[in-house]
Amino acid sequence: MAAKSGKLGKIEYAGAKVLNINQWTVDIDTNMLDVTAWSTGTDQWRSFAAGLSGAAASVSGFWDADGSTGQKNLQTNVLTPSTGTLILYINKAGGENLRGTVLMERMGVDVALDGTADVAFDCRFTGAVTYSTAT
């Protein structure tokens, strides 16, 4: 598979496009449970079973809460915690994405005299993360 350009990314939250975002990350993990049993032999290797899975995401870009309904939705759901569907497009043209219901966890705003007004949001998925190629 050929590398994909990050410029094809896109984000939607709570049914609205999130504009002026230039980066997103998602981390999906599964807790590994140590199920190694005592042995009378010379076994030295551990055994594991899958435990609970979870995921978290971060999105960041330029402040645009007035012009972007999606950014305003993110901000509102940080200030008044509630869930929404987050769709993180890897390739907006092909529809390739990761999606799920998230609870907004954090918003950070950075405004510098010699720079842009930037914003970042962190959230946690409250159920399964799914992969799709549907738009």
Backbone bond lengths (Angstrom), bond angles and torsions (degrees), N, CA, C in turn:
res aa  C-N    CA-C-N  psi(-1)  N-CA   C-N-CA  omega(-1)  CA-C   N-CA-C  phi
1 M - - - 1.442 - - 1.526 108.51 -
2 A 1.288 115.95 135.87 1.459 121.57 179.74 1.519 110.42 -76.35
3 A 1.314 116.06 153.27 1.467 121.21 176.79 1.522 109.78 -63.62
4 K 1.298 115.58 149.12 1.466 120.75 178.19 1.517 109.20 -107.95
5 S 1.296 115.67 145.00 1.455 121.59 177.44 1.517 109.92 -80.05
6 G 1.322 116.89 136.20 1.452 121.13 176.95 1.523 113.31 -65.03
7 K 1.317 116.75 -17.99 1.465 119.42 -178.60 1.524 112.52 -68.92
8 L 1.333 117.52 -8.25 1.455 121.12 179.13 1.529 112.71 -90.91
9 G 1.336 117.12 2.33 1.452 121.31 -178.66 1.520 112.96 -73.06
10 K 1.316 114.90 163.13 1.463 121.94 178.26 1.520 107.29 -164.62
11 I 1.338 116.52 156.40 1.461 121.26 178.46 1.515 109.64 -133.00
12 E 1.336 115.45 139.86 1.456 122.02 170.61 1.519 107.59 -127.37
13 Y 1.326 116.16 142.21 1.454 120.96 178.05 1.517 109.07 -140.01
14 A 1.310 116.11 131.14 1.469 122.84 178.25 1.525 111.12 51.82
15 G 1.332 116.33 40.58 1.457 121.37 175.35 1.515 115.93 82.08
16 A 1.334 118.37 5.24 1.469 120.99 -178.51 1.524 110.61 -126.44
17 K 1.323 116.37 146.71 1.462 121.22 174.40 1.524 108.65 -67.29
18 V 1.338 115.63 139.50 1.460 121.00 175.52 1.522 106.28 -102.01
19 L 1.319 116.18 109.95 1.462 121.59 -175.80 1.523 111.83 -88.18
20 N 1.324 115.04 161.87 1.463 124.25 175.22 1.519 114.35 60.20
21 I 1.325 116.40 30.88 1.462 122.20 173.31 1.525 107.14 -101.52
22 N 1.327 116.40 136.64 1.463 118.61 -178.94 1.528 113.65 -124.14
23 Q 1.344 116.18 6.87 1.459 118.06 177.58 1.526 109.74 -160.18
24 W 1.319 115.51 139.96 1.460 120.31 169.15 1.513 109.20 -143.31
25 T 1.330 114.95 151.70 1.461 121.41 175.53 1.525 108.04 -137.11
26 V 1.304 116.14 151.50 1.456 121.51 174.01 1.527 107.24 -138.01
27 D 1.320 116.05 137.92 1.460 122.64 177.13 1.524 107.65 -122.47
28 I 1.331 116.03 121.54 1.458 122.64 179.65 1.520 107.30 -117.16
29 D 1.328 116.18 131.45 1.464 117.86 -178.76 1.523 111.06 -140.73
30 T 1.313 114.78 162.42 1.452 122.84 174.54 1.522 107.47 -130.30
31 N 1.338 116.39 127.05 1.465 120.15 175.33 1.516 108.53 -66.39
32 M 1.306 115.66 135.78 1.455 120.31 178.75 1.523 108.58 -102.56
33 L 1.332 116.56 124.06 1.457 122.52 -179.17 1.519 109.45 -95.34
34 D 1.308 115.72 126.61 1.463 120.42 178.62 1.527 108.40 -75.88
35 V 1.324 116.86 114.11 1.464 121.98 -179.74 1.530 110.69 -115.37
36 T 1.318 115.63 29.28 1.458 120.67 178.84 1.524 109.53 -70.27
37 A 1.321 116.36 128.54 1.468 121.62 179.26 1.524 109.63 -101.73
38 W 1.316 114.54 155.89 1.461 118.66 174.45 1.512 109.42 -62.72
39 S 1.290 115.04 146.06 1.451 120.00 -177.58 1.506 109.74 -132.89
40 T 1.313 116.01 147.11 1.463 120.01 175.16 1.524 110.17 -90.21
41 G 1.323 116.56 -6.56 1.457 120.39 -179.35 1.517 110.98 -91.65
42 T 1.307 114.52 -156.97 1.462 120.67 -178.38 1.527 111.87 -104.99
43 D 1.325 116.62 20.92 1.462 119.86 -179.91 1.520 109.92 -58.53
44 Q 1.325 115.53 137.47 1.465 119.54 178.84 1.522 112.57 -127.58
45 W 1.326 117.32 4.86 1.460 120.33 -175.84 1.519 110.66 -103.34
46 R 1.309 115.19 140.62 1.459 121.47 177.77 1.530 109.67 -80.54
47 S 1.316 115.23 157.97 1.464 122.33 174.43 1.529 107.81 -120.97
48 F 1.335 115.52 144.06 1.453 120.18 -177.67 1.521 111.10 -131.53
49 A 1.332 114.71 153.59 1.460 122.57 173.13 1.520 107.34 -129.40
50 A 1.308 115.44 150.21 1.462 119.77 179.85 1.524 109.85 -70.21
51 G 1.338 115.70 135.02 1.456 122.46 175.70 1.517 109.52 -103.57
52 L 1.310 116.37 -139.87 1.460 121.88 -179.97 1.521 111.15 -77.36
53 S 1.325 116.23 145.53 1.461 121.95 176.72 1.522 109.37 -107.43
54 G 1.303 115.87 156.46 1.457 121.23 177.87 1.511 110.16 -158.82
55 A 1.323 116.03 169.83 1.452 120.18 -179.40 1.523 109.70 -153.61
56 A 1.317 114.82 151.89 1.462 122.44 175.86 1.522 107.70 -138.45
57 A 1.325 116.25 153.07 1.461 120.93 179.82 1.519 109.93 -137.01
58 S 1.319 114.89 155.24 1.463 122.85 174.20 1.516 107.79 -134.05
59 V 1.326 116.17 141.12 1.459 121.50 174.44 1.520 107.36 -132.10
60 S 1.324 116.30 145.13 1.465 119.28 179.93 1.520 110.10 -149.00
61 G 1.317 114.40 157.97 1.452 120.80 -179.94 1.514 110.88 173.68
62 F 1.313 115.80 -145.20 1.454 122.32 -176.20 1.521 110.59 -98.83
63 W 1.315 117.12 138.97 1.461 122.97 179.39 1.520 109.91 -57.24
64 D 1.328 116.52 128.23 1.458 120.96 179.36 1.521 109.86 -158.30
65 A 1.323 117.76 44.44 1.464 120.70 -177.01 1.524 111.85 -68.84
66 D 1.332 117.97 -20.95 1.456 119.99 179.05 1.528 111.90 -83.00
67 G 1.341 117.34 -33.07 1.459 120.26 -174.52 1.513 114.50 -99.92
68 S 1.322 118.04 -14.70 1.459 121.46 -175.31 1.521 109.99 -117.10
69 T 1.325 116.54 112.96 1.462 120.31 177.25 1.519 110.39 -58.70
70 G 1.342 117.10 -38.94 1.465 120.96 179.88 1.512 112.09 -62.84
71 Q 1.347 117.32 -43.61 1.467 119.45 177.96 1.526 110.87 -65.88
72 K 1.305 117.02 -38.91 1.469 120.93 178.20 1.525 109.87 -63.23
73 N 1.346 117.62 -40.41 1.465 121.14 176.96 1.525 111.43 -61.88
74 L 1.335 116.95 -42.58 1.470 120.91 177.59 1.522 109.96 -60.16
75 Q 1.330 116.43 -48.36 1.462 121.37 -179.20 1.530 110.96 -60.64
76 T 1.316 117.11 -46.86 1.460 121.80 -179.45 1.524 111.09 -59.57
77 N 1.343 117.19 -41.33 1.453 120.28 -177.26 1.516 113.64 -78.31
78 V 1.337 118.06 -11.80 1.464 120.39 168.93 1.535 108.65 -80.57
79 L 1.332 116.06 -44.57 1.459 120.92 -177.20 1.527 112.38 -70.60
80 T 1.313 117.29 -33.04 1.460 123.20 177.34 1.523 106.40 -128.99
81 P 1.334 117.49 88.53 1.467 120.67 -170.40 1.521 114.40 -51.72
82 S 1.313 114.05 124.25 1.456 122.60 173.67 1.517 107.88 -157.91
83 T 1.314 116.94 168.98 1.455 120.83 -176.13 1.524 111.15 -97.38
84 G 1.316 114.39 160.90 1.452 122.37 175.40 1.511 108.84 -158.34
85 T 1.308 117.17 162.85 1.461 121.47 177.93 1.521 109.48 -86.44
86 L 1.322 115.93 126.96 1.462 122.97 177.96 1.521 108.11 -108.80
87 I 1.337 115.84 128.48 1.467 121.29 176.01 1.521 107.42 -120.15
88 L 1.314 115.98 118.52 1.463 123.30 -179.76 1.523 108.03 -107.04
89 Y 1.322 115.58 105.60 1.470 120.22 -178.08 1.522 110.46 -84.75
90 I 1.302 115.22 127.50 1.461 122.34 172.29 1.521 108.28 -82.73
91 N 1.320 114.86 -38.91 1.449 121.95 -179.53 1.525 108.12 -140.58
92 K 1.334 116.63 97.94 1.466 119.94 -176.11 1.521 112.43 -64.50
93 A 1.339 117.78 -29.71 1.461 120.42 -179.80 1.530 110.77 -70.12
94 G 1.333 116.56 -41.50 1.458 120.71 -178.94 1.513 113.21 -90.41
95 G 1.321 117.63 -8.51 1.451 121.58 178.24 1.516 115.10 82.88
96 E 1.322 118.09 1.75 1.460 121.90 -177.54 1.530 110.02 -64.25
97 N 1.356 117.30 122.33 1.455 119.50 -175.29 1.514 112.88 -154.23
98 L 1.339 114.17 164.31 1.455 123.99 169.29 1.518 106.13 -115.31
99 R 1.342 117.37 138.43 1.462 118.63 -176.53 1.516 111.50 -148.29
100 G 1.345 114.19 157.96 1.452 120.86 175.70 1.513 110.12 174.65
101 T 1.317 115.36 176.67 1.455 122.22 178.31 1.521 108.58 -86.84
102 V 1.325 116.01 132.23 1.463 120.53 -178.23 1.522 111.10 -125.36
103 L 1.319 114.03 156.62 1.453 122.65 170.24 1.521 106.14 -113.12
104 M 1.330 116.29 122.31 1.460 120.54 -177.81 1.527 109.24 -68.37
105 E 1.335 115.34 135.53 1.460 121.19 -172.19 1.531 113.23 -115.67
106 R 1.321 117.94 -32.76 1.469 120.46 -172.58 1.518 110.30 -157.89
107 M 1.330 114.79 146.89 1.463 121.97 170.89 1.527 106.85 -133.82
108 G 1.321 116.35 131.88 1.457 121.34 176.09 1.515 109.17 -124.23
109 V 1.322 116.44 135.73 1.459 121.81 179.24 1.522 107.78 -121.07
110 D 1.326 116.55 135.04 1.465 122.50 -179.11 1.523 108.14 -130.63
111 V 1.317 116.71 116.84 1.458 121.89 180.00 1.527 107.54 -123.18
112 A 1.326 116.30 121.04 1.460 121.14 -178.61 1.530 110.10 -119.73
113 L 1.307 115.74 143.78 1.466 121.84 179.46 1.529 111.16 -54.36
114 D 1.316 117.00 -42.37 1.467 120.84 -175.89 1.526 112.72 -104.16
115 G 1.330 116.67 23.55 1.469 119.63 -178.91 1.506 111.44 -144.41
116 T 1.303 115.01 -162.95 1.459 121.83 -179.28 1.528 110.15 -95.32
117 A 1.309 115.70 163.52 1.459 121.03 170.64 1.527 106.10 -85.30
118 D 1.326 116.25 115.78 1.455 122.32 -174.93 1.517 110.49 -112.23
119 V 1.337 115.33 155.64 1.448 121.25 179.26 1.524 109.15 -138.91
120 A 1.328 115.60 148.03 1.463 121.44 176.67 1.525 108.35 -139.98
121 F 1.322 115.86 142.46 1.455 122.38 179.19 1.524 109.02 -127.84
122 D 1.331 116.43 141.36 1.458 122.72 173.96 1.518 108.25 -121.03
123 C 1.323 115.86 144.58 1.455 119.88 179.38 1.521 109.85 -149.18
124 R 1.329 114.90 164.12 1.468 121.79 176.03 1.524 108.82 -122.64
125 F 1.310 115.48 137.85 1.458 120.79 176.04 1.525 108.82 -73.88
126 T 1.324 116.42 138.40 1.458 121.27 -177.59 1.522 111.76 -104.79
127 G 1.274 117.39 18.34 1.462 123.83 177.50 1.508 108.10 -174.38
128 A 1.301 115.65 -155.23 1.459 121.23 -175.89 1.529 112.08 -68.96
129 V 1.310 114.92 146.24 1.462 122.62 169.61 1.523 105.97 -100.11
130 T 1.317 116.72 131.28 1.457 119.28 -179.63 1.529 109.79 -117.13
131 Y 1.319 114.69 151.64 1.461 122.59 175.98 1.520 107.65 -106.11
132 S 1.311 116.89 136.16 1.459 120.58 -177.79 1.524 109.82 -146.00
133 T 1.307 115.74 158.47 1.456 120.88 171.55 1.528 109.97 -115.12
134 A 1.334 116.27 13.44 1.465 121.23 178.31 1.525 109.68 -90.65
135 T 1.308 116.80 142.90 1.466 119.94 178.32 1.507 111.10 -86.01
